Amino acid sequence: MYMAIKLMMFSSGLLALLALFSPASHAASTAKLSLTAQFVDFSLGDAEHYLFKDKDGKEWEFNGCQDKKIGFAYELPEKEANSDNQGWGPNKSLVGKWFKLSYQIKKQPRYEGGPPEAVKIITAVSRAQ
């Protein structure tokens, strides 16, 4: 009986492990998630990086923004552009402001030429009240 229980535990553990690493567990999320957070920074290097902070101080990084109503990124003057910033920086008039963000987790390359992985992409933005 002890061996049968141990085998069942091993089998269920193996199934859980297989489920954890199955392609379906890494598929893009269709769930619409939301967050109210303060805009901290934008940078463009190997990828887009939108940085926010929630009311508890937790930092949130997003790797894309599909909503073009609010421009978090700002094209820098030519004299400030360099290979590190790719000519882009944060829109300073929005830094420190609070926003309601809707986002999804999508399976796509985080950076140009990179492997597909789960990344957070902003799908809608509005000013928080």
C-alpha positions in Angstrom: 0.0 0.0 0.0 2.9 2.4 0.9 4.4 1.8 -2.6 1.1 2.4 -4.3 0.6 5.7 -2.5 4.2 6.8 -3.2 3.7 5.9 -6.9 0.4 7.9 -7.0 2.2 10.9 -5.4 5.0 10.6 -7.9 2.6 10.3 -10.8 0.5 13.3 -9.8 3.7 15.3 -9.1 4.9 14.4 -12.6 1.6 15.4 -14.2 1.7 18.7 -12.4 5.3 19.2 -13.5 4.4 18.4 -17.1 1.4 20.8 -16.9 3.7 23.5 -15.6 6.1 23.2 -18.6 3.5 22.5 -21.3 3.2 25.0 -24.1 -0.4 25.8 -23.1 0.8 27.1 -19.8 3.0 29.7 -21.5 0.4 30.8 -24.1 -0.6 34.5 -24.3 -3.2 35.6 -21.8 -6.5 36.8 -23.2 -7.5 38.1 -19.8 -7.8 41.9 -19.6 -5.9 43.0 -16.6 -5.8 46.4 -15.0 -3.7 48.5 -12.7 -3.7 52.1 -11.4 -0.1 53.3 -11.3 2.2 56.3 -11.4 4.3 56.8 -14.6 8.0 56.7 -13.7 10.1 56.4 -16.8 10.3 55.3 -20.5 13.4 54.0 -22.2 14.2 52.5 -25.5 17.3 50.4 -25.8 17.0 46.8 -26.9 13.2 47.1 -26.4 10.5 49.5 -25.2 10.5 49.8 -21.4 7.5 51.6 -19.7 8.1 51.8 -16.0 5.2 52.5 -13.5 4.9 52.2 -9.7 1.7 51.3 -7.9 0.4 52.7 -4.6 2.3 50.1 -2.6 5.6 51.0 -4.3 5.8 47.9 -6.5 7.4 48.6 -9.9 5.7 47.4 -13.0 7.5 47.2 -16.4 5.6 47.0 -19.7 7.2 46.2 -23.0 4.8 47.9 -25.3 1.9 50.3 -25.5 -0.8 49.9 -28.1 -2.9 52.9 -26.9 -1.6 56.0 -28.7 -3.9 58.6 -26.9 -1.2 59.3 -24.2 2.4 59.5 -25.4 4.6 58.2 -22.6 7.6 58.3 -25.0 9.1 61.6 -26.1 11.4 62.0 -29.1 14.5 63.7 -27.8 16.2 66.7 -29.5 19.0 65.6 -31.8 21.7 66.9 -29.4 20.4 64.6 -26.6 20.0 61.5 -28.8 22.6 58.7 -28.5 23.0 55.0 -29.0 21.9 54.3 -25.5 18.5 56.1 -25.7 17.9 55.6 -29.4 16.6 59.2 -29.5 13.7 58.6 -27.1 13.1 59.4 -23.4 10.1 59.8 -21.1 7.5 62.5 -21.6 8.5 64.6 -18.6 5.1 66.2 -18.3 3.6 62.8 -17.5 6.3 61.6 -15.0 4.7 61.4 -11.6 1.1 61.3 -12.9 -1.3 58.5 -12.2 -2.9 56.4 -14.8 -5.4 53.5 -15.1 -3.8 50.9 -17.3 -5.4 48.0 -19.0 -2.9 45.4 -20.2 -2.5 41.8 -21.4 0.3 39.3 -21.2 1.3 38.4 -24.7 3.8 35.9 -26.0 6.2 37.8 -28.2 9.8 38.7 -28.3 10.7 41.1 -25.5 13.4 42.7 -27.7 14.2 42.8 -31.4 15.4 39.3 -32.5 14.7 37.8 -29.1 12.8 34.6 -28.4 9.1 34.7 -27.7 8.3 35.1 -24.0 5.4 36.4 -21.9 5.5 40.2 -21.8 3.1 42.8 -20.4 1.6 45.1 -23.1 -0.5 48.1 -22.3 -3.7 48.0 -24.3 -5.6 51.1 -23.0 -4.7 54.1 -20.9 -6.7 56.8 -19.1 -5.9 59.4 -16.4 -6.6 58.1 -12.9 -9.0 60.2 -10.8 
